């Protein structure tokens, strides 16, 4: 819309003044009075496009539900072509009102595109997905090279702030009363009844599918506001919650998807993640933080849980005591994050005992609550506190507060009851083949047999009890209602432990090697047995 506006300006020869939104009333008055020729040529088309897309969202969702995705896709394509021709006509005839109308109509294509791209991923073959991934990567490379040059060429077209357009989008989307529901799965742990509930929500309340996030949640888009209470009852009936999955709170507590089944782990961090989740959910300390607060667990230094990207990243570790015995515990890293300004997490202390872990996390949260930036959301994460105060000062404050927590009514010291009940002993390493895990491990797919290729890339061996784990592939994290139901059936059939992964796939654990062929066949039947899940070819 910006580029079309620039072309319009060149074609029409009109003088254009980029006007801040706060000056719109005066500028419009000047325009009507003929005292100035403010045309807002690179602003109003963008707003028309954004508002048109927001208003069309409900219409697109209903058209997909009524006529199917293919018809909706074709309709969106027709609208895109029509709006493009209309834009060209507006530029040719120098009709600014027609240009704004054309970009408003194009908004329908924007809303339709968001929905039918999921359908394309579901319907495509494995070969087509791989080709699409290659094109996306190539397009990203071209964009990285061409983008800065394009920005220089169209500098005047990009001087208008986008905030007004995005504000319009937020307001109109709210008026449309279509919401996203994000459901938390601590440590990614999921049960058959959970799959059944996800199938019901996706089929009856959303678009026919759900989406696994990179924080081991499942979320559903375009749920009508009036039906949210029904969704809450469904997830509550199976012991799940969406509480604090968004907003400035303690988000879903993550853990390595192989925790409790990894031959390399020092501690099974699953019950620890559950304990942290239970301690902070609905906790008054986490209801009004400066910004979101993320906690993550890994069972060993391989860090499959990605602890280094989080506000608090916990990696299981051990140390040798003076008497020669080995003590299991943790290394705690704080203030990690990605985003536009990535910060690697920094070590808080060399070793944290099991009894001190929850007090350490709470002390870190309290420091963040006290020192986080509440005036600028873009500088409000814990990493910016470290950037401002320095890691030494933040470390001093955390450890000082930890020593005073026993006097607090919320003191979480000692071994949590969740850990005492479930135990945290590591899976241990067997005597046979042990699959290599971690960054830089080479995986070769030498066979032409689909099962062998999947087994080579997606089956993890080496646990002391002889069981193996296997990864089911979810294309870009999306799972249809039919796939949800079949996953529930597979889990019941094998009595398997299952986890959502932080790369948007599904891990089957505690399986016998002899069950792999049957599992592969059942996953193949629902399109979830492609080799390479969790590897470089699996684009998140």
C-alpha positions, 0 to 999 in steps of 0.5 A: 500500500505504501509503494502504490501510494508512492506511485500514485504521487508520481503519476498524479504530480500532487504535492504530498505532506506526511502528516502526524496522526495527531495533526490529522484534524487540522490537516483535513480542515486545511484540505477542505479549505483549500489552503494546503494539499495534504493528500496523506497518500502513503498513510490512508491506503495502509489504514484502509488495508489494515482495517479492511483485513480486520473487518474481513476476518470474521467474514473469511472464517464464516466463509471457510466454515460454510463453503470450505477452504478451497472455495474461500481460497479461490474467492480470496485470490479473486479479490486479490486480483480485483483489488490489484487491478483497481489499484492500477486503475486508481494510479492511472486515473489519479483517483485517490479515493478509489485507491483507498477503496482498492486497498480496503478491499485488498484487506479481505485477501490479507485476512484470507491469506492468514487462514488459507496458508494453514490449509496449504500446509495441511494439504501439501505433500511432504515433497511440496513442503520441503520445496516450499521451505527452500523457497521461503529460505531463498526469499528470506535471503533475497529480502535481506539483500534487497530490503535495505536498497528498497527502503532507500529507494522509497525513503519518502514512502516510509516516513509515516509512522505505522502506529495509527494503522496498527491501532486501527487493527487492534480496535477493529479486531476487538470489535469483531470479538474474535480471540486467540486462546492459548492453553498451557502444558507445563513441561509440555506434558499431555494426556489422551483426554487433553488431545480429545479436548483439543479436538473438540475446541478446534472443531467446534470453536476454531478453524478445525486445527490448533497450533503448538507454540515454541513454549509448549502451549497449544493455541486456537485462533478466531474463537468468538468472545461469547463462546470463551466460557465454553472453551474454559469449561472444556479445558478446566474439565481435563485439568488444564488452564489458560491462566497467565499464558499471555500478558505480563505474568510468569508464562508456561514453564517449559522443560526438555521434551526428553526429561525423564527419558534422556540418557544424558540427563543429570536430573529428571526436571519434569516434576521441578517444572510442574512445581514451579508452574504450581507455585507461580500460577495465580501467585500475587507476585506474578500478576502485574510484572513489568513484562512477561517472565519465562522459565525453562528447564534442561536436564543436562548441558546439551540444553535441549530446553533452550535455557539460555533464551529465558529470563530464568534458565535452569540446567541440571548439574552436579558437583563433587563434595569434599568427601567424594560424594556427588551432589545433584543440583542445578546451574541457574542462568538469568536474563536471557532473551531473543527478540530484536536485541538478543541477550544470552542468559548469564550465570547466577552462581556456580551451583544451586542446591535442590532446596534453594532452587524455588527460592532462587527463582522467586528471588529473581522474580522479586528483583524483576518486579522491583526494578523492571522498566514499567514506562517502556515496554520495549525495555521492560524485560529482565535482560534490560535490568541487567543492561542497566544495573549490571550483572553483578548488582542484579546477582547481589540483589537476587542472592540477598533476597533469597536469604530473607525469603524464609521470613516470607509467607510465600517461602518456597524452600525445601524440596517441593511436594511435586518432586517428592511425590514423583521423584527426580531420578534421571533415566540413566544410560543403557549398555546398548546404542545411545543416540547422540543429541544436541547441536551439531550432531550429524544425522544421515538419511541413507536409506530409501525406505520411509520407515528406516529414514524416519527411524534414523532421524526421529528415534532416540535410543539409550535409556537405561530401561531399554525404552526409546523415544520417537518424534512425530512431525507437526508441519509448522506446529499445526494439528487438525481435529482429526490428528488430535483424535488419532494422537489420543488413540495412539497414546491410549493404545501404546500407553505412551508418555507424550510431550509437546516439544519447543520446536512444535512437534510431539515426542512419544516416550517410554516406547519399546523398540518393537513398537516403532514400526506400528507407531510409524504406520499410524503416524504416516496415516495422519501425515506426521511421520516425515523424517527430520522433525527437530532437525535443521530441515524442520523450520519453526 
